[in-house]
Amino acid sequence: MPTKLSILIVDDEFGLADMLREMLRESGYEVTLAINGKLALEILREGRVDLVLTDMMMPVMDGAELATAMRNDDTHRATPIIMMTSLPTARSQTDRLFDAVLRKPFTPDLLLETMAGCLAGRMESQ
Amino acid sequence: MREQGPSFERRATGIEGLDRILDGGFLVSGVYIVQGPPGAGKTILANQTCFNHAAAGGRALYVTLLAESHSRMFAHLKRMAFFDESAIPDRVYYIGGYSALEAGGLEALVTLIRGAIQKHRATLLVVDGLISAQESSPTDREFKKFLHEIQTLGDLTGCTVLLLTNSQRAAEFFPEHTMVDGVLHLTDELSELRPLRHIRVLKLRGSAPVRGLHSMRITDQGLEVRPRIETRLSPGGVNEQPVAAGLKLPFGLADFDEMLRGGVRPGSVTMLLGSSGSGKTLLGMQFLSEGVRRGERVVYFGFYEQPEAILAKCQRVGIGGLKEGVERGIAQVVWHRPVEGVIDELGESLIETIRNTRPQRLFLDGIEGFERAADFPQRMSHVYSAIAQELERLGITTLYSTETRELFARTIEVPINGLSAATQNIVLLRHIEHRAAMLRVLAILKVRDDDYDARMRELRITNDGIRLLDTFAGESGVAAGGGGAVSDPHAKVPEAYPRAD
């Protein structure tokens, strides 16, 4: 039986992260939550994560800082990171740190499609 | 040794009218509650203050508790002029605080806020959804402790703090109000069918706020606050000092100027009182037209006819020069739709126009336009007084028209308000039935401290302008609409003029 892919959701906004967790679980993923980048790094150190779905603005450690830390870490350098932002249009210099950028609000289909694109290589190796 | 004490340095909100009400803005390190029902404008006020603060070089931190999601908030804010996405995240930073509150209570929330203020070097903090923090607090004392810690944080970091919370009534004064430096109360209520927003300062430490209700509007510019117009001007009633002596300002109508012994005095206020269609607007425009002809600056401020329409109408009846005056920059035509206006917006527009233009002549066409825009009718007398005071201070010779309700009433009611108290001259215009014809008539009812011709004249509007005729020579009771010959039963039938459309 193939192992489920593991997703880490990092978002400080109450409600959204829980909603995404339920939706992704129903789509067959294993999901963990963190409310800031620092807690996300702790979870990354503890076990396998196949994809990180992170908010940009968060307390303690934001999405860009989290992505920088992951890109500087040999273990997580290749882990796909999708950034979720509430900002309507602006592009940030930090966008290059992410494999994809999703603007809130996004549809479940767009999320799953984007995740599938980022996870394509990993799914093949499963 | 340098002594340290409470700082009374201020931090402007950048919302002009609000800063005026707040005596210049919020205190640096001050903690303020902004309360009001949902939809009253709290979030817009706070965000606008954040972006204005960022534009002025500051840094703002916006913490949401159980409030709307950030994406939903941005979707609403992005249509407003103040919203500058490029300021996010470097100068305006948004975080959610509810997860921390749920996980670790108020202590965790304070820790989160403290860390974020330090990390982002914030000088303005907004906590949106204070009610959630209050509800999470096991006791009132714990909540007060939380507020105390926020206050201490503000003191240590030089951060101004806005706490947004729902409250339906200004009368609700909560214990936490004693802990903060100020309380602003926002409302959004219906006045008959009109939605009206107001803001009121319930408390403001170390400042002299403009107290009472002030009107607010939310437009694509953001929140616009207009202090009550009467508070913008110096206190006191209308000054009844005699108007300036010197050369009179004529209307450019030889007959009428003769009745006025040369015109109206500079700086005087003249009421044109009359029924609808009696010629008030055209007489007022004639006054402005003569001003333009003499190279004076003139302003028309009206509610009922749009600028193009009124200029075209003047051209049609031979009152020329105004359009050219507008093109030359010495005439200004200001029009406001009366119904949906806010009286303070109209008042401010008038005051700003006359302060910027400094006209020699002003015609306020349809003073009732102010009344139609009034949120509270009992304010009108104060509003008119304030306007009259400003006109007098600037020495502007003013005509204003006001409408009598009845076309043919036997009695004439002169409206008594703050403006009529300052009125030196009254000219009556009305329709009468005379020998099976409807005629317009004009009479001077009052000229303060001056001689005038009290005769009643027929007023005709022709393609060549306004004409005054001696139609009623020797008749009485004309003003009441029941004119009858008393001395000359064979009064001369007036010379015919081509009537204007």
HADDOCK unambig.tbl for C-alpha pairs under 7 A between the chains (distance, minus, plus):
assign (segid A and resid 12 and name CA) (segid B and resid 95 and name CA) 6.82 0.50 0.50
assign (segid A and resid 12 and name CA) (segid B and resid 96 and name CA) 5.20 0.50 0.50
assign (segid A and resid 12 and name CA) (segid B and resid 99 and name CA) 6.52 0.50 0.50
assign (segid A and resid 13 and name CA) (segid B and resid 96 and name CA) 4.75 0.50 0.50
assign (segid A and resid 14 and name CA) (segid B and resid 96 and name CA) 6.91 0.50 0.50
assign (segid A and resid 14 and name CA) (segid B and resid 98 and name CA) 5.95 0.50 0.50
assign (segid A and resid 14 and name CA) (segid B and resid 99 and name CA) 5.56 0.50 0.50
assign (segid A and resid 57 and name CA) (segid B and resid 93 and name CA) 6.94 0.50 0.50
assign (segid A and resid 57 and name CA) (segid B and resid 94 and name CA) 6.16 0.50 0.50
assign (segid A and resid 57 and name CA) (segid B and resid 95 and name CA) 6.02 0.50 0.50
assign (segid A and resid 58 and name CA) (segid B and resid 95 and name CA) 5.17 0.50 0.50
assign (segid A and resid 59 and name CA) (segid B and resid 95 and name CA) 6.13 0.50 0.50
assign (segid A and resid 59 and name CA) (segid B and resid 112 and name CA) 6.71 0.50 0.50
assign (segid A and resid 59 and name CA) (segid B and resid 116 and name CA) 5.85 0.50 0.50
assign (segid A and resid 60 and name CA) (segid B and resid 115 and name CA) 6.66 0.50 0.50
assign (segid A and resid 60 and name CA) (segid B and resid 116 and name CA) 6.59 0.50 0.50
assign (segid A and resid 86 and name CA) (segid B and resid 70 and name CA) 6.01 0.50 0.50
assign (segid A and resid 86 and name CA) (segid B and resid 71 and name CA) 4.33 0.50 0.50
assign (segid A and resid 87 and name CA) (segid B and resid 71 and name CA) 6.80 0.50 0.50
assign (segid A and resid 87 and name CA) (segid B and resid 74 and name CA) 6.69 0.50 0.50
assign (segid A and resid 90 and name CA) (segid B and resid 85 and name CA) 6.40 0.50 0.50
assign (segid A and resid 90 and name CA) (segid B and resid 86 and name CA) 6.78 0.50 0.50
assign (segid A and resid 104 and name CA) (segid B and resid 71 and name CA) 5.75 0.50 0.50
assign (segid A and resid 105 and name CA) (segid B and resid 71 and name CA) 6.46 0.50 0.50
